[in-house]
Amino acid sequence: MLKRYITKRLLVAIPSLLIASLIVFTLPRLIPGDAVQLMLAEKAYAKDIAELRTKLGLDRPMYVQYFDWLGHVARGDLGESLWTRRPVLEEIGQRLPVTLTLAGFALTFALCIALPVGILSAARQDSVADFFARSTAILGLSVPNFWLATLLIVLPAIWWGWRPVGDFADFRVSPLGYLRQMVLPAVILGIGASAALMRLTRGMLLEVLRQDYVRTAWAKGLAERAIVLKHGLRNAIIPVVTLLGTQLPQIIGGTVVIETVFGLPGMSRFLFDAINQRDYPVIQGVNLLVVSTVVMVNLAVDALYAVLDPRIRY
């Protein structure tokens, strides 16, 4: 039954990817400006523009370009950068590990903070710990990560002469240095997600702890740990998993600012530069990869639903 459920969800995901590919292909071309004119700069004569546009294949009808690109994508080819003439897949492969590491650290930090604090806050409702946790969560949701990142770079540099930003350490050269430079950006990136997850964990757990079967468990004299974690958390966790699936795209989107502030050569910074240069194949390739990741994450979340609550399979 679980395999059948996942297969159905996978079949639904395919049309979503096709629609997303059309949007990903069309939107970059609606950005004001022209890649060919930017490449030629002041030397943009009409003849040169026409020749370069023909050479890059940008003179063909839009639908022809789309189906040609979609056919290459189906074969695992995302095209070539208009500026560097290097394969987009190769360019992404060099920068993707940085973004994945940053997003992975941020998500891990968010979960490690949100779940224990949310559970403690629900179990100790209206206590000092609960009040402090709720206040901190509101603060975490209110503070923009780019402002916090700038603050943590500027103030330590002024007060103590310490700067977290330096030369980027490659993992193959210095694994420890590579991981160390990811900690502060990941913490800043994960603060907002942890605050949202903590508030939802607390709210859903409080709702479950008021149910009759939980009161029965208390009446039977079961230990608080067993009631909260075994009977309460498992039934309260499904909405949290839903929010977790939506937080990942937000974290990936937040890496654009964080990578720029901390000088990390990740995929989001690469996308930002490509937008400025109107490098259509790069914009399409990166966005398609992000969309595919989001679809796969949602598929994994749906599968996790079925594992946590067998009723969903039916």
Backbone as CSV, one residue per row, in Angstrom:
resi,resn,N_x,N_y,N_z,CA_x,CA_y,CA_z,C_x,C_y,C_z
1,MET,0.828,-1.209,0.000,0.000,0.000,0.000,0.867,1.266,0.000
2,LEU,1.998,1.231,0.738,2.893,2.390,0.793,3.512,2.667,-0.576
3,LYS,3.934,1.600,-1.289,4.523,1.773,-2.615,3.507,2.358,-3.584
4,ARG,2.277,1.901,-3.475,1.222,2.409,-4.358,0.967,3.890,-4.093
5,TYR,0.982,4.264,-2.825,0.765,5.665,-2.448,1.890,6.547,-2.995
6,ILE,3.129,6.108,-2.830,4.275,6.879,-3.313,4.263,6.980,-4.833
7,THR,3.872,5.892,-5.515,3.798,5.913,-6.983,2.791,6.953,-7.457
8,LYS,1.636,7.038,-6.797,0.634,8.033,-7.151,1.174,9.448,-6.972
9,ARG,1.883,9.670,-5.868,2.435,11.000,-5.620,3.506,11.342,-6.653
10,LEU,4.265,10.338,-7.077,5.304,10.561,-8.082,4.693,10.922,-9.427
11,LEU,3.598,10.289,-9.787,2.916,10.598,-11.048,2.355,12.021,-11.034
12,VAL,1.936,12.487,-9.865,1.450,13.865,-9.746,2.605,14.849,-9.890
13,ALA,3.805,14.441,-9.451,4.954,15.348,-9.479,5.443,15.620,-10.895
14,ILE,5.247,14.691,-11.817,5.755,14.846,-13.185,5.124,16.044,-13.897
15,PRO,3.785,16.200,-13.916,3.212,17.413,-14.528,3.682,18.694,-13.848
16,SER,3.885,18.630,-12.541,4.375,19.810,-11.816,5.746,20.234,-12.330
17,LEU,6.607,19.265,-12.576,7.945,19.571,-13.085,7.876,20.153,-14.494
18,LEU,6.975,19.636,-15.324,6.844,20.159,-16.686,6.352,21.605,-16.675
19,ILE,5.367,21.903,-15.835,4.870,23.271,-15.734,5.972,24.191,-15.187
20,ALA,6.698,23.679,-14.188,7.788,24.474,-13.612,8.876,24.743,-14.641
21,SER,9.160,23.768,-15.517,10.192,23.965,-16.539,9.796,25.075,-17.506
22,LEU,8.509,25.167,-17.834,8.031,26.225,-18.724,8.179,27.594,-18.060
23,ILE,7.856,27.657,-16.772,7.992,28.923,-16.035,9.461,29.298,-15.912
24,VAL,10.307,28.314,-15.574,11.740,28.551,-15.415,12.360,29.045,-16.717
25,PHE,11.870,28.539,-17.845,12.407,28.950,-19.136,11.921,30.340,-19.533
26,THR,10.677,30.671,-19.221,10.070,31.912,-19.697,10.471,33.126,-18.867
27,LEU,10.462,32.999,-17.539,10.672,34.158,-16.671,12.010,34.871,-16.892
28,PRO,13.138,34.160,-17.051,14.397,34.899,-17.263,14.360,35.804,-18.482
29,ARG,13.614,35.431,-19.492,13.541,36.238,-20.718,12.633,37.454,-20.565
30,LEU,11.913,37.533,-19.456,11.090,38.710,-19.177,11.846,39.765,-18.383
31,ILE,13.077,39.421,-17.941,13.898,40.388,-17.217,14.329,41.494,-18.181
32,PRO,14.171,42.761,-17.803,14.625,43.848,-18.689,16.117,43.715,-18.998
33,GLY,16.485,44.027,-20.228,17.878,43.910,-20.635,18.065,42.743,-21.584
34,ASP,19.194,42.723,-22.247,19.468,41.703,-23.246,20.875,41.171,-23.044
35,ALA,21.021,39.840,-23.034,22.326,39.230,-22.796,23.323,39.603,-23.882
36,VAL,22.877,39.654,-25.121,23.790,39.948,-26.238,24.330,41.362,-26.133
37,GLN,23.484,42.328,-25.827,23.940,43.710,-25.689,24.880,43.878,-24.507
38,LEU,24.617,43.134,-23.422,25.519,43.187,-22.275,26.885,42.605,-22.626
39,MET,26.910,41.561,-23.443,28.171,40.935,-23.828,28.988,41.836,-24.754
40,LEU,28.300,42.582,-25.592,29.008,43.457,-26.534,29.282,44.845,-25.953
41,ALA,28.584,45.196,-24.870,28.765,46.484,-24.193,28.606,47.641,-25.166
42,GLU,29.561,48.603,-25.165,29.435,49.778,-26.023,29.627,49.459,-27.504
43,LYS,30.166,48.294,-27.809,30.439,47.945,-29.199,29.247,47.243,-29.860
44,ALA,28.071,47.499,-29.366,26.884,46.784,-29.821,26.332,47.393,-31.106
45,TYR,26.906,47.045,-32.239,26.361,47.432,-33.536,25.285,46.422,-33.940
46,ALA,24.376,46.863,-34.777,23.238,46.022,-35.165,23.690,44.725,-35.816
47,LYS,24.704,44.802,-36.671,25.201,43.610,-37.360,25.811,42.626,-36.365
48,ASP,26.610,43.145,-35.447,27.252,42.283,-34.441,26.211,41.635,-33.536
49,ILE,25.183,42.400,-33.164,24.130,41.866,-32.304,23.412,40.712,-33.002
50,ALA,23.080,40.896,-34.290,22.370,39.857,-35.036,23.228,38.602,-35.183
51,GLU,24.522,38.795,-35.466,25.414,37.641,-35.635,25.571,36.862,-34.330
52,LEU,25.770,37.585,-33.236,25.944,36.911,-31.947,24.647,36.238,-31.505
53,ARG,23.530,36.876,-31.756,22.246,36.269,-31.392,22.014,34.969,-32.170
54,THR,22.408,34.963,-33.424,22.281,33.748,-34.236,23.232,32.668,-33.735
55,LYS,24.445,33.072,-33.377,25.448,32.120,-32.891,24.999,31.456,-31.591
56,LEU,24.347,32.230,-30.739,23.894,31.696,-29.441,22.536,31.002,-29.544
57,GLY,21.894,31.078,-30.714,20.605,30.423,-30.894,19.446,31.186,-30.307
58,LEU,19.631,32.486,-30.019,18.580,33.291,-29.405,17.660,33.941,-30.426
59,ASP,17.945,33.734,-31.724,17.114,34.318,-32.761,15.935,33.422,-33.138
60,ARG,15.914,32.205,-32.623,14.849,31.268,-32.960,13.580,31.591,-32.173
61,PRO,12.412,31.131,-32.634,11.170,31.348,-31.869,11.285,30.766,-30.459
62,MET,10.558,31.381,-29.532,10.647,30.990,-28.126,10.287,29.526,-27.908
63,TYR,9.231,29.060,-28.570,8.790,27.682,-28.344,9.817,26.679,-28.880
64,VAL,10.524,27.055,-29.977,11.572,26.176,-30.510,12.724,26.081,-29.514
65,GLN,13.119,27.214,-28.950,14.180,27.207,-27.942,13.773,26.372,-26.728
66,TYR,12.494,26.486,-26.312,12.040,25.750,-25.124,12.098,24.247,-25.337
67,PHE,11.535,23.767,-26.441,11.513,22.320,-26.673,12.918,21.775,-26.927
68,ASP,13.772,22.580,-27.535,15.160,22.163,-27.720,15.852,22.038,-26.367
69,TRP,15.631,23.014,-25.490,16.224,22.968,-24.150,15.663,21.817,-23.331
70,LEU,14.339,21.597,-23.441,13.705,20.516,-22.688,14.224,19.161,-23.143
71,GLY,14.464,19.016,-24.450,15.031,17.763,-24.943,16.427,17.516,-24.405
72,HIS,17.235,18.564,-24.323,18.580,18.412,-23.761,18.513,18.096,-22.263
73,VAL,17.561,18.728,-21.551,17.408,18.467,-20.109,17.046,17.007,-19.874
74,ALA,16.184,16.453,-20.721,15.785,15.045,-20.590,16.984,14.112,-20.745
75,ARG,18.017,14.574,-21.454,19.236,13.775,-21.622,20.311,14.137,-20.606
76,GLY,19.951,15.001,-19.632,20.909,15.375,-18.599,21.846,16.495,-18.994
77,ASP,21.476,17.279,-19.988,22.306,18.383,-20.466,21.565,19.687,-20.220
78,LEU,22.125,20.556,-19.373,21.492,21.832,-19.053,21.995,22.965,-19.943
79,GLY,22.785,22.642,-20.954,23.261,23.670,-21.870,24.589,24.255,-21.435
80,GLU,24.988,25.340,-22.109,26.251,26.021,-21.831,25.990,27.458,-21.412
81,SER,26.858,27.973,-20.555,26.771,29.367,-20.154,27.037,30.269,-21.360
82,LEU,26.255,31.328,-21.485,26.452,32.259,-22.596,27.766,33.016,-22.474
83,TRP,28.252,33.175,-21.266,29.451,33.982,-21.035,30.719,33.148,-21.013
84,THR,30.725,32.046,-20.274,31.951,31.240,-20.141,32.037,30.118,-21.155
85,ARG,30.896,29.788,-21.815,30.813,28.674,-22.765,31.174,27.340,-22.127
86,ARG,31.023,27.252,-20.824,31.235,25.994,-20.110,29.884,25.355,-19.813
87,PRO,29.822,24.023,-19.712,28.550,23.359,-19.400,27.978,23.840,-18.072
88,VAL,26.690,24.130,-18.071,26.030,24.613,-16.860,26.098,23.566,-15.754
89,LEU,25.957,22.297,-16.121,25.998,21.221,-15.136,27.357,21.177,-14.436
90,GLU,28.413,21.422,-15.186,29.759,21.446,-14.604,29.927,22.639,-13.672
91,GLU,29.399,23.792,-14.092,29.485,24.991,-13.249,28.710,24.791,-11.946
92,ILE,27.518,24.207,-12.053,26.713,23.951,-10.860,27.397,22.935,-9.954
93,GLY,27.980,21.898,-10.560,28.636,20.860,-9.766,29.770,21.390,-8.909
94,GLN,30.426,22.468,-9.347,31.510,23.049,-8.566,30.999,23.832,-7.368
95,ARG,29.791,24.369,-7.481,29.265,25.260,-6.435,28.187,24.612,-5.577
96,LEU,27.563,23.565,-6.074,26.463,22.930,-5.349,26.859,22.408,-3.967
97,PRO,28.040,21.781,-3.793,28.394,21.286,-2.450,28.414,22.379,-1.390
98,VAL,28.814,23.589,-1.759,28.848,24.686,-0.789,27.436,25.023,-0.321
99,THR,26.512,25.158,-1.270,25.131,25.493,-0.924,24.457,24.361,-0.148
100,LEU,24.696,23.114,-0.563,24.100,21.974,0.142,24.617,21.869,1.567
101,THR,25.917,22.092,1.740,26.494,22.058,3.088,25.888,23.142,3.959
102,LEU,25.787,24.355,3.419,25.223,25.477,4.166,23.761,25.211,4.523
103,ALA,22.966,24.761,3.546,21.551,24.482,3.800,21.379,23.306,4.765
104,GLY,22.222,22.278,4.620,22.147,21.122,5.512,22.466,21.481,6.947
105,PHE,23.520,22.283,7.145,23.873,22.740,8.486,22.755,23.592,9.080
106,ALA,22.176,24.484,8.248,21.105,25.355,8.737,19.877,24.549,9.155
107,LEU,19.513,23.545,8.356,18.345,22.720,8.673,18.601,21.872,9.921
108,THR,19.819,21.347,10.045,20.177,20.567,11.235,20.116,21.427,12.487
109,PHE,20.666,22.630,12.386,20.616,23.557,13.525,19.173,23.873,13.904
110,ALA,18.325,24.129,12.890,16.930,24.463,13.155,16.210,23.328,13.880
111,LEU,16.443,22.093,13.441,15.783,20.949,14.072,16.304,20.707,15.483
112,CYS,17.615,20.818,15.651,18.213,20.567,16.970,17.760,21.584,18.011
113,ILE,17.408,22.785,17.573,16.919,23.804,18.490,15.400,23.726,18.640
114,ALA,14.691,23.597,17.511,13.238,23.728,17.526,12.538,22.592,18.261
115,LEU,12.917,21.350,17.982,12.190,20.222,18.578,12.355,20.147,20.102
116,PRO,13.584,20.154,20.650,13.690,20.095,22.117,13.046,21.294,22.814
117,VAL,13.262,22.494,22.271,12.698,23.688,22.910,11.172,23.687,22.791
118,GLY,10.636,23.277,21.632,9.188,23.218,21.470,8.551,22.205,22.404
119,ILE,9.185,21.047,22.561,8.663,20.023,23.468,8.707,20.503,24.919
120,LEU,9.839,21.096,25.310,9.968,21.615,26.676,8.965,22.727,26.940
121,SER,8.774,23.601,25.962,7.843,24.709,26.133,6.409,24.210,26.292
122,ALA,6.033,23.160,25.545,4.684,22.609,25.674,4.510,21.858,26.992
123,ALA,5.533,21.113,27.385,5.438,20.335,28.626,5.428,21.236,29.856
124,ARG,6.027,22.429,29.744,6.080,23.386,30.864,5.335,24.656,30.487
125,GLN,4.098,24.501,30.055,3.306,25.627,29.572,3.180,26.719,30.627
126,ASP,3.355,27.992,30.170,3.211,29.190,30.993,4.286,29.307,32.080
127,SER,5.327,28.513,31.980,6.443,28.648,32.919,7.415,29.705,32.404
128,VAL,8.453,29.981,33.168,9.479,30.945,32.758,10.172,30.459,31.488
129,ALA,10.450,29.153,31.423,11.102,28.587,30.234,10.214,28.737,29.003
130,ASP,8.904,28.530,29.180,7.971,28.679,28.063,7.918,30.126,27.594
131,PHE,7.855,31.060,28.520,7.816,32.478,28.161,9.093,32.896,27.435
132,PHE,10.229,32.444,27.920,11.509,32.784,27.293,11.595,32.178,25.891
133,ALA,11.139,30.926,25.734,11.194,30.265,24.431,10.305,30.963,23.423
134,ARG,9.093,31.350,23.830,8.176,32.035,22.917,8.708,33.412,22.523
135,SER,9.270,34.122,23.487,9.823,35.444,23.195,10.994,35.350,22.231
136,THR,11.850,34.358,22.447,13.002,34.167,21.565,12.550,33.776,20.160
137,ALA,11.504,32.959,20.064,10.992,32.551,18.752,10.439,33.743,17.982
138,ILE,9.709,34.615,18.676,9.180,35.817,18.018,10.323,36.703,17.537
139,LEU,11.351,36.831,18.355,12.522,37.622,17.961,13.209,37.011,16.753
140,GLY,13.324,35.675,16.738,13.955,34.995,15.611,13.185,35.160,14.316
141,LEU,11.858,35.221,14.400,11.034,35.434,13.211,11.074,36.885,12.746
142,SER,11.355,37.805,13.664,11.288,39.234,13.346,12.583,39.775,12.746
143,VAL,13.716,39.193,13.128,15.011,39.737,12.710,15.380,39.195,11.333
144,PRO,15.604,40.047,10.329,16.032,39.569,9.003,17.432,38.964,9.073
145,ASN,17.648,37.859,8.365,18.953,37.190,8.459,20.079,38.029,7.856
146,PHE,19.777,38.864,6.827,20.849,39.680,6.248,21.302,40.755,7.242
147,TRP,20.351,41.296,8.042,20.717,42.288,9.056,21.553,41.651,10.160
148,LEU,21.149,40.473,10.596,21.894,39.768,11.634,23.283,39.376,11.150
149,ALA,23.376,38.940,9.883,24.676,38.569,9.326,25.607,39.771,9.272
150,THR,25.081,40.904,8.825,25.897,42.118,8.770,26.339,42.542,10.162
151,LEU,25.429,42.427,11.120,25.735,42.803,12.505,26.850,41.935,13.078
152,LEU,26.799,40.627,12.824,27.798,39.705,13.367,29.134,39.797,12.640
153,ILE,29.160,40.480,11.521,30.427,40.717,10.834,31.043,42.038,11.294
154,VAL,30.201,43.066,11.396,30.711,44.410,11.682,31.094,44.590,13.147
155,LEU,30.193,44.220,14.083,30.433,44.496,15.496,31.658,43.773,16.065
156,PRO,31.827,42.448,15.826,33.058,41.818,16.325,34.327,42.414,15.717
157,ALA,34.243,42.860,14.471,35.415,43.479,13.840,35.753,44.809,14.512
158,ILE,34.728,45.571,14.925,34.961,46.865,15.587,35.427,46.666,17.018
159,TRP,34.768,45.767,17.747,35.058,45.609,19.172,36.312,44.792,19.459
160,TRP,36.469,43.679,18.751,37.567,42.760,19.077,38.551,42.540,17.924
161,GLY,38.287,43.146,16.783,39.173,42.958,15.637,39.074,41.570,15.032
162,TRP,37.934,40.906,15.250,37.750,39.540,14.725,36.800,39.580,13.549
163,ARG,37.202,38.994,12.453,36.382,38.959,11.251,36.116,37.522,10.838
164,PRO,34.833,37.110,10.738,34.528,35.740,10.327,34.746,35.497,8.834
165,VAL,34.831,36.567,8.057,34.960,36.420,6.610,36.437,36.455,6.230
166,GLY,36.882,35.488,5.502,38.263,35.427,5.038,38.335,34.698,3.723
167,ASP,39.503,34.229,3.388,39.654,33.449,2.164,38.899,32.131,2.297
168,PHE,38.214,31.751,1.230,37.425,30.524,1.255,38.353,29.315,1.311
169,ALA,38.077,28.415,2.266,38.881,27.203,2.432,38.185,26.046,1.733
170,ASP,38.837,25.476,0.734,38.278,24.341,0.013,38.317,23.092,0.885
171,PHE,37.294,22.247,0.756,37.199,21.049,1.591,38.373,20.102,1.352
172,ARG,38.817,20.010,0.090,39.921,19.104,-0.228,41.241,19.586,0.348
173,VAL,41.354,20.881,0.573,42.594,21.440,1.133,42.544,21.440,2.651
174,SER,41.422,21.909,3.210,41.286,22.002,4.662,39.856,21.645,5.063
175,PRO,39.569,20.357,5.312,38.199,19.954,5.684,37.683,20.663,6.929
176,LEU,38.554,20.788,7.945,38.120,21.434,9.182,37.833,22.917,8.960
177,GLY,38.700,23.574,8.193,38.474,24.985,7.890,37.220,25.195,7.069
178,TYR,36.952,24.282,6.150,35.744,24.362,5.318,34.494,24.276,6.180
179,LEU,34.468,23.316,7.114,33.290,23.140,7.968,33.167,24.280,8.972
180,ARG,34.307,24.779,9.459,34.267,25.855,10.446,33.672,27.133,9.863
181,GLN,34.001,27.425,8.613,33.498,28.655,8.017,32.009,28.586,7.676
182,MET,31.429,27.380,7.741,30.006,27.211,7.468,29.134,27.385,8.715
183,VAL,29.741,27.326,9.904,28.950,27.287,11.134,28.157,28.575,11.337
184,LEU,28.838,29.718,11.331,28.151,30.991,11.588,27.099,31.312,10.532
185,PRO,27.397,31.198,9.229,26.330,31.426,8.232,25.150,30.481,8.396
186,ALA,25.427,29.206,8.729,24.338,28.239,8.882,23.464,28.572,10.086
187,VAL,24.073,29.006,11.182,23.301,29.391,12.369,22.391,30.565,12.050
188,ILE,22.928,31.579,11.366,22.117,32.748,10.992,20.980,32.329,10.070
189,LEU,21.275,31.455,9.126,20.270,31.009,8.160,19.198,30.146,8.819
190,GLY,19.569,29.410,9.850,18.631,28.490,10.492,17.792,29.092,11.594
191,ILE,18.085,30.335,11.986,17.360,30.942,13.112,15.882,31.098,12.799
192,GLY,15.572,31.643,11.640,14.165,31.842,11.280,13.390,30.539,11.190
193,ALA,14.022,29.525,10.570,13.369,28.226,10.441,13.159,27.579,11.807
194,SER,14.144,27.695,12.684,14.017,27.092,14.014,12.905,27.757,14.819
195,ALA,12.757,29.069,14.669,11.699,29.776,15.399,10.313,29.322,14.934
196,ALA,10.134,29.211,13.621,8.838,28.771,13.092,8.534,27.331,13.493
197,LEU,9.524,26.462,13.395,9.325,25.057,13.759,9.052,24.909,15.252
198,MET,9.735,25.703,16.065,9.538,25.619,17.514,8.111,26.020,17.895
199,ARG,7.607,27.113,17.314,6.256,27.574,17.639,5.208,26.550,17.213
200,LEU,5.385,25.946,16.042,4.416,24.953,15.584,4.500,23.677,16.420
201,THR,5.712,23.254,16.767,5.873,22.072,17.623,5.163,22.271,18.955
202,ARG,5.366,23.431,19.557,4.715,23.730,20.830,3.196,23.728,20.691
203,GLY,2.679,24.439,19.677,1.231,24.551,19.515,0.563,23.215,19.252
204,MET,1.137,22.411,18.358,0.530,21.125,18.028,0.625,20.150,19.203
205,LEU,1.750,20.179,19.923,1.903,19.277,21.062,0.931,19.640,22.175
206,LEU,0.717,20.930,22.392,-0.267,21.346,23.399,-1.666,20.861,23.026
207,GLU,-1.991,20.943,21.749,-3.308,20.481,21.302,-3.474,18.986,21.514
208,VAL,-2.426,18.211,21.230,-2.503,16.763,21.393,-2.557,16.391,22.871
209,LEU,-1.817,17.110,23.713,-1.781,16.784,25.141,-3.115,17.045,25.830
210,ARG,-4.014,17.757,25.154,-5.347,17.992,25.735,-6.364,16.931,25.315
211,GLN,-5.950,15.981,24.492,-6.871,14.954,24.011,-7.204,13.956,25.131
212,ASP,-8.330,13.268,24.958,-8.810,12.344,26.000,-7.857,11.182,26.209
213,TYR,-7.283,10.643,25.120,-6.409,9.479,25.299,-5.140,9.841,26.063
214,VAL,-4.721,11.106,25.982,-3.553,11.539,26.763,-3.934,11.659,28.239
215,ARG,-5.128,12.176,28.503,-5.594,12.238,29.903,-5.709,10.831,30.496
216,THR,-6.123,9.888,29.664,-6.196,8.501,30.126,-4.813,7.970,30.466
217,ALA,-3.839,8.320,29.654,-2.465,7.892,29.919,-1.948,8.481,31.229
218,TRP,-2.287,9.780,31.476,-1.906,10.375,32.757,-2.581,9.631,33.915
219,ALA,-3.874,9.296,33.731,-4.620,8.619,34.802,-4.052,7.233,35.099
220,LYS,-3.488,6.584,34.082,-2.888,5.263,34.294,-1.544,5.336,35.002
221,GLY,-1.029,6.542,35.161,0.231,6.706,35.875,1.466,6.517,35.011
222,LEU,1.346,6.682,33.685,2.513,6.556,32.814,3.482,7.702,33.065
223,ALA,4.750,7.463,32.792,5.771,8.481,32.988,5.565,9.642,32.020
224,GLU,5.937,10.843,32.471,5.749,12.036,31.641,6.505,11.920,30.317
225,ARG,7.716,11.368,30.367,8.508,11.231,29.147,7.773,10.371,28.116
226,ALA,7.192,9.250,28.583,6.487,8.350,27.665,5.240,9.012,27.092
227,ILE,4.518,9.780,27.919,3.294,10.427,27.454,3.607,11.505,26.415
228,VAL,4.595,12.336,26.727,4.907,13.466,25.847,5.540,12.989,24.547
229,LEU,6.530,12.099,24.641,7.284,11.702,23.453,6.592,10.607,22.652
230,LYS,6.053,9.603,23.323,5.477,8.467,22.605,4.046,8.732,22.156
231,HIS,3.217,9.227,23.069,1.802,9.421,22.740,1.533,10.807,22.149
232,GLY,2.253,11.806,22.603,1.982,13.164,22.156,2.736,13.564,20.909
233,LEU,4.052,13.430,20.928,4.870,13.969,19.847,4.592,13.291,18.514
234,ARG,4.401,11.982,18.518,4.194,11.281,17.251,2.940,11.773,16.539
235,ASN,1.912,12.102,17.294,0.676,12.590,16.680,0.740,14.079,16.365
236,ALA,1.657,14.791,17.002,1.772,16.231,16.756,2.797,16.558,15.680
237,ILE,3.579,15.588,15.267,4.731,15.865,14.419,4.371,16.057,12.946
238,ILE,3.202,15.559,12.500,2.867,15.619,11.072,2.799,17.061,10.553
239,PRO,2.098,17.993,11.228,2.147,19.388,10.741,3.555,19.971,10.768
240,VAL,4.372,19.529,11.721,5.760,20.007,11.789,6.544,19.520,10.563
241,VAL,6.300,18.280,10.167,6.947,17.750,8.962,6.516,18.542,7.735
242,THR,5.239,18.933,7.686,4.739,19.756,6.579,5.491,21.077,6.511
243,LEU,5.625,21.737,7.659,6.346,23.012,7.700,7.816,22.821,7.348
244,LEU,8.366,21.694,7.769,9.773,21.411,7.448,9.975,21.333,5.937
245,GLY,8.995,20.745,5.246,9.098,20.657,3.795,9.050,22.019,3.121
246,THR,8.340,22.979,3.727,8.277,24.326,3.154,9.450,25.193,3.594
247,GLN,10.097,24.824,4.698,11.225,25.613,5.186,12.476,25.410,4.338
248,LEU,12.633,24.213,3.753,13.830,23.944,2.950,13.955,24.894,1.764
249,PRO,12.887,25.124,0.963,13.023,26.113,-0.108,13.362,27.509,0.407
250,GLN,12.810,27.885,1.574,13.122,29.195,2.144,14.579,29.276,2.551
251,ILE,15.107,28.182,3.091,16.517,28.165,3.467,17.401,28.276,2.227
252,ILE,17.043,27.529,1.168,17.811,27.613,-0.076,17.738,29.023,-0.646
253,GLY,16.557,29.647,-0.589,16.429,31.023,-1.057,17.250,31.988,-0.213
254,GLY,17.330,31.727,1.090,18.106,32.592,1.977,19.602,32.505,1.765
255,THR,20.059,31.417,1.140,21.499,31.292,0.894,22.011,32.341,-0.088
256,VAL,21.127,32.935,-0.900,21.556,33.969,-1.847,22.202,35.125,-1.094
257,VAL,21.518,35.604,-0.049,22.032,36.731,0.730,23.221,36.302,1.578
258,ILE,23.101,35.154,2.239,24.145,34.718,3.160,25.449,34.440,2.415
259,GLU,25.371,33.793,1.270,26.587,33.512,0.497,27.236,34.800,0.012
260,THR,26.430,35.792,-0.329,26.978,37.075,-0.773,27.642,37.817,0.384
261,VAL,27.003,37.827,1.544,27.546,38.534,2.706,28.843,37.898,3.192
262,PHE,28.877,36.564,3.233,30.045,35.868,3.756,31.049,35.471,2.675
263,GLY,30.777,35.823,1.435,31.731,35.547,0.367,31.903,34.072,0.064
264,LEU,30.823,33.290,0.168,30.903,31.858,-0.103,30.585,31.598,-1.578
265,PRO,31.423,30.854,-2.285,31.199,30.617,-3.720,30.193,29.499,-3.967
266,GLY,28.956,29.733,-3.547,27.927,28.712,-3.681,27.070,28.911,-4.908
267,MET,26.059,28.073,-5.044,25.195,28.086,-6.211,24.296,29.321,-6.236
268,SER,23.863,29.781,-5.078,22.970,30.937,-5.028,23.684,32.199,-5.479
269,ARG,24.929,32.354,-5.063,25.709,33.509,-5.514,25.962,33.418,-7.019
270,PHE,26.155,32.217,-7.510,26.331,31.984,-8.941,25.077,32.400,-9.708
271,LEU,23.906,32.077,-9.157,22.644,32.468,-9.772,22.482,33.984,-9.775
272,PHE,22.856,34.628,-8.697,22.754,36.087,-8.603,23.593,36.757,-9.690
273,ASP,24.820,36.275,-9.882,25.690,36.823,-10.934,25.105,36.549,-12.321
274,ALA,24.502,35.371,-12.510,23.923,35.020,-13.808,22.733,35.916,-14.140
275,ILE,21.946,36.282,-13.129,20.809,37.181,-13.371,21.308,38.546,-13.824
276,ASN,22.355,39.031,-13.202,22.918,40.322,-13.604,23.448,40.288,-15.037
277,GLN,23.945,39.128,-15.458,24.519,38.991,-16.802,23.496,38.494,-17.825
278,ARG,22.257,38.224,-17.387,21.211,37.659,-18.253,21.699,36.356,-18.898
279,ASP,22.377,35.541,-18.103,22.893,34.264,-18.600,21.768,33.231,-18.502
280,TYR,20.934,33.159,-19.542,19.709,32.370,-19.499,19.936,30.885,-19.178
281,PRO,20.875,30.196,-19.818,21.044,28.766,-19.498,21.398,28.510,-18.031
282,VAL,22.191,29.394,-17.437,22.552,29.231,-16.025,21.335,29.464,-15.142
283,ILE,20.587,30.531,-15.421,19.380,30.831,-14.631,18.392,29.671,-14.713
284,GLN,18.190,29.169,-15.934,17.264,28.047,-16.126,17.754,26.805,-15.402
285,GLY,19.030,26.497,-15.528,19.568,25.279,-14.921,19.493,25.295,-13.409
286,VAL,19.887,26.418,-12.794,19.865,26.515,-11.334,18.439,26.464,-10.807
287,ASN,17.545,27.231,-11.440,16.147,27.246,-10.978,15.472,25.893,-11.161
288,LEU,15.772,25.219,-12.263,15.188,23.901,-12.479,15.677,22.909,-11.426
289,LEU,16.936,23.017,-11.056,17.483,22.147,-10.020,16.812,22.420,-8.677
290,VAL,16.599,23.699,-8.357,15.942,24.064,-7.098,14.497,23.567,-7.085
291,VAL,13.788,23.776,-8.206,12.396,23.317,-8.292,12.311,21.798,-8.153
292,SER,13.221,21.092,-8.821,13.227,19.631,-8.725,13.493,19.175,-7.293
293,THR,14.385,19.889,-6.606,14.677,19.564,-5.203,13.448,19.761,-4.333
294,VAL,12.738,20.866,-4.562,11.530,21.143,-3.777,10.468,20.070,-4.016
295,VAL,10.297,19.665,-5.268,9.312,18.633,-5.593,9.697,17.309,-4.925
296,MET,10.974,16.960,-4.982,11.429,15.710,-4.364,11.296,15.754,-2.838
297,VAL,11.562,16.922,-2.253,11.398,17.064,-0.799,9.934,16.895,-0.410
298,ASN,9.040,17.497,-1.188,7.606,17.335,-0.903,7.156,15.891,-1.077
299,LEU,7.758,15.204,-2.056,7.446,13.782,-2.233,7.929,12.984,-1.024
300,ALA,9.114,13.324,-0.511,9.633,12.650,0.684,8.769,12.945,1.898
301,VAL,8.274,14.181,1.992,7.386,14.550,3.104,6.089,13.754,3.031
302,ASP,5.524,13.611,1.832,4.309,12.811,1.668,4.538,11.360,2.076
303,ALA,5.705,10.826,1.702,6.024,9.453,2.089,6.174,9.327,3.606
304,LEU,6.750,10.360,4.212,6.913,10.340,5.671,5.568,10.433,6.369
305,TYR,4.621,11.169,5.772,3.255,11.186,6.313,2.717,9.765,6.462
306,ALA,2.857,9.003,5.372,2.306,7.653,5.348,2.963,6.754,6.371
307,VAL,4.233,7.027,6.655,4.929,6.226,7.675,4.468,6.599,9.074
308,LEU,4.313,7.922,9.319,3.909,8.383,10.646,2.443,8.106,10.942
309,ASP,1.600,8.215,9.903,0.169,8.000,10.095,-0.340,7.061,8.996
310,PRO,-0.472,5.778,9.271,-0.904,4.809,8.234,-2.255,5.116,7.631
311,ARG,-3.091,5.918,8.310,-4.413,6.233,7.762,-4.305,7.008,6.455
312,ILE,-3.226,7.781,6.277,-3.059,8.603,5.090,-2.927,7.731,3.852
313,ARG,-2.380,6.526,3.984,-2.210,5.645,2.834,-3.529,5.269,2.181
314,TYR,-4.608,5.342,2.957,-5.900,4.895,2.454,-6.763,6.073,1.998
